[in-house]
Amino acid sequence: MKGENQLAIFSTLFFFTLVLAALTAAIRDDHIRSKLVIGGSVIIMALDIILCIWAYSKEAGEAVLSFMPPSHTTEMWSFIMAMGEVFLFFLISHLSIRHGKLHCIILAAVGTFPVLWMEFTGRGAESRAAFKFDDLTLLMMLTVGLVGGLICIYAVGYLKDYHLHHKDVKNRSSFFQSLLFLFLAAMFGLVMSDSLTWMFFFWEVTSTISFLLIGYTRSGEAVNNAFRALWMNLLGGCGFMAAILYANMALKINSISDLVDLNGTEAAYVIPVVLLAFAALTKSAQMPFSRWLLGAMVAPTPSSALLHSATMVKAGVYLLIRLSPLMDGNLAGVMITSIGGFTFFAASLLAISQSDGKKVLAYSTISNLGLITACAGVGEPVATWAAIMLLLFHAVSKSLMFLTVGAVENATGSRDIEDMHGMIVKMPRMAYLMTVGICGMFLAPFGMLVAKWAALKAYIDSNNVALVIFLVFGSATTMFYWGKWLGKLFAMLHQSETLRDVVHKNEWNVMYALTGLVIALCVLFPMIGTVFVQPMLAASYGIRVGDIISENDIRVMLMMLFMIGLMPGLARVLIKYNKEKVTMSYMAGVNAGDDRHFIDSMGGVRPSYLSNWYMEDLFGEKRILSPSLYLSAVAMTVFMVIAVGGAL
């Protein structure tokens, strides 16, 4: 009864999201569609919360549930998914032919038709369960539903301003908003799926939707970046396909749970693990596949926020966390920790050299996903605990940062960090929200730093010196680029004035809600770790996992949280009521009087500009990006060849 009730709530949530996507695409009236998007998103979040409350109600019973629908229902949905895969193939083929990207057709065919052949010829193994609902599923459902729903609401006001400032871009808001809901539905299906073939279908759907979102503007750059994202993720899909074929035909299994149960029983389980890990690395934009996520920045901000926080890239690390018990002491784990650790460090170096706010966030996302990946690859409970907590905090904090940058860009016409100088005066509310988002990414007591501490402990316990080095130096560079950004927000420039607030009310409400979620996670994360994460780890690893954070640590972190909340308000008060005389800066002896211009030796007036140092000559893309991609590609290839060859 419990399984049927949970499945009914999930089915309602999944199909309601699909219906919303269809209605949003069909309604052309902006006012009606906006009301539908906002109301529908609120209902999605409410259904998500109801599902989770039911899962942990006293009457519900055990928290872990595996469920297989009746055989006729399973066959029907398997057929529908097969037809869906065929549709995706023809859609990709059509667009690839139109734009001359024929290699995408080949990759789509390789990833699609072998699985269909296996299914329709009866060579596939029976799945123990099509769905699995446990603590990790619950946390992912909450992340997708709450963060994703808020981003959909934010998109309503954002798109109006976006097309006001980008008149060269055809207004296809209904199409864009429909894709956002489709993305959420695909992620709901993915995190609930235990069957490899069912998960693969939703996996490919997310790849296709991200391709369509990135190419929204239809500019030459957007189209090229969209196809780069597509072929890289289709390549990962080919790895997923190979894992399904081997697991079904050689190991006679077709679910993640069955694969985890093989741990230690035979060496051959390493082969599907390596192949699935390869697919996850492409989806999570780990080096050498990170360029697709950087190219995604051409899309409107809501799609970037969704890709980076609640969907797409989180699908990859979610799969790695599911597989983490299988990575202890084998080459699959070594490959994942090496690639993840190196990506964390290299991407954080690259972020130092960027002044474009969205590009800093993109490299930061790649870097933090690398840390989550490395934690999953360790294959130890404490490291997996850190990976899950990092995933949650990153999803909320990074979505908040993307949305604030998008709002600033619409309000000022720029998303350059240098143009955010004195934001505490120009847009004080926005500066406060950005401060919370930035602090959430790298300062105590927010969970990112606490989870990094747990990751460091796990790396030391596993005697992985390379990971310790990557974590220490990567954390230092992380503090550097976040510190630069934070300093810009609070720097007061002479004659700075408050800007007119042009941010829509629904955008403010969403950013306030995400800020509240960041703070709530900080307060509640000890409970989240104890109530949700530790039972999941106990079920996955078969051992009891003790408390990671002590009560004394919690008290100190609550004090620090209070101080972080107080800091922006105190800075604003000190700046607003500062009656001291402002002295002009010395500029070669002659200041023009406004602290922004000086008179040169020829009597001409020249502007002065104070800027951060971005060290492009040391850490710029031209200097280290290509070598990093090359080294990671070689390392991944070597690891995969040795791991698969050794298991055969």
ABEGO torsion letter per residue (X at the ends): XAAAAAAAAAAAAAAAAAAAAAAAAABABAAAAAAAAAAAAAAAAAAAAAAAAAAABAAAEBABBBBBBBAAAAAAAAAAAAAAAAAAAAAAAAAAAAAGBAAAAAAAAAAAAAAAAAAAAGABBBBABABBBBAAAAAAAAAAAAAAAAAAAAAAAAAAAAAAABAABBBAAAAAAAAAAAAAAAAAAAAABABAAAAAAAAAAAAAAAAAAAAAAGBAAAAAAAAAAAAAAAAAAAAAAAAAAAAAAAAGBABAAAAAAABGABAAAAAAAAAAAAAAAAAAGBOAAAAAAAAAAABBAAAAAAAAAABGAAAAAAAAAAAAAAABGBAAAAAAAAAAAAAAAAAAAAAAABABAAAAAAAAAAAAAAAAAAAAAAGBAAAAAAAAAAAAAAAAAAAAAAAAAAAAAAAAGBABAAAABGAAAABAAAAAAAAAAAAAAABOABAAAAAAAAAAAAAAAAGBAAAAAAAAAAAAAAAAAAAAAAAAAABBBBGBBBBBBABBAAAAAAAAAAAAAAAAAAAAAAAAAAAAAAAAAAAAAGBBBBBABBAAAAAAAAAAAAAAAAAAAAAAAAAAABABBBBBBBBGGBBAGAGABBBBAAGBBBBBBBBBBAGAAAABAAAAAAAAAAAAAAAAAAAAAAAAAAAX
